[in-house]
Amino acid sequence: MSVLQTICEIPFVALFGMSSFAIRLPRAILGCLELVAFYQLYKESRGALFAKIGTFLLAVMPVTS
């Protein structure tokens, strides 16, 4: 677990207490923002169709790390 993830979780744990909801919510929000940023970046560089296909693939493919 990275330090940045831990820092992002602190306000949510303070609001909602130590629960799985409080731990997962910041990751879900950052994941949605990642999709928006990805779409905007590729829309500007490759066009709307490529951006839609790429965003779909990014959303449904599992992350392996």
C-alpha positions as CSV (number, residue, x, y, z in Angstrom):
1,M,0.0,0.0,0.0
2,S,1.4,3.4,-1.0
3,V,1.7,6.4,1.2
4,L,-0.5,8.5,-1.1
5,Q,-3.4,6.0,-0.8
6,T,-3.1,6.1,3.0
7,I,-3.1,9.9,3.0
8,C,-6.2,10.0,0.7
9,E,-8.0,7.6,3.1
10,I,-7.5,9.7,6.3
11,P,-10.4,12.1,5.7
12,F,-12.8,9.3,4.8
13,V,-11.8,7.2,7.9
14,A,-12.3,10.4,10.0
15,L,-15.8,10.9,8.6
16,F,-17.1,7.3,8.4
17,G,-14.9,5.4,10.9
18,M,-12.7,2.4,10.2
19,S,-14.9,0.5,7.8
20,S,-14.5,-1.1,4.4
21,F,-16.6,1.7,2.9
22,A,-14.2,4.3,4.2
23,I,-11.2,2.5,2.8
24,R,-12.7,1.8,-0.6
25,L,-14.4,5.1,-1.3
26,P,-11.3,7.1,-2.1
27,R,-10.1,4.4,-4.5
28,A,-13.4,4.4,-6.2
29,I,-13.4,8.2,-6.6
30,L,-9.9,8.2,-7.9
31,G,-10.8,5.4,-10.3
32,C,-13.7,7.4,-11.8
33,L,-11.5,10.5,-12.1
34,E,-8.9,8.3,-13.9
35,L,-11.5,7.3,-16.5
36,V,-12.5,10.9,-17.1
37,A,-8.9,12.0,-17.5
38,F,-8.1,9.1,-19.8
39,Y,-11.1,9.9,-22.0
40,Q,-10.2,13.6,-22.2
41,L,-6.5,12.9,-23.0
42,Y,-7.2,10.4,-25.7
43,K,-10.1,12.4,-27.2
44,E,-7.7,15.3,-27.8
45,S,-5.0,13.1,-29.2
46,R,-6.8,10.3,-31.1
47,G,-10.5,11.3,-31.5
48,A,-13.7,10.5,-29.8
49,L,-14.2,6.9,-31.1
50,F,-10.7,5.8,-29.9
51,A,-11.3,7.5,-26.6
52,K,-14.6,5.7,-26.0
53,I,-13.2,2.3,-26.9
54,G,-10.1,2.9,-24.7
55,T,-12.1,4.1,-21.8
56,F,-14.3,1.1,-22.0
57,L,-11.3,-1.2,-22.0
58,L,-9.7,0.6,-19.1
59,A,-12.9,0.3,-17.1
60,V,-13.5,-3.4,-17.7
61,M,-10.0,-4.9,-17.7
62,P,-8.6,-6.1,-14.4
63,V,-5.5,-4.4,-13.0
64,T,-2.6,-6.8,-12.3
65,S,0.2,-5.5,-10.1
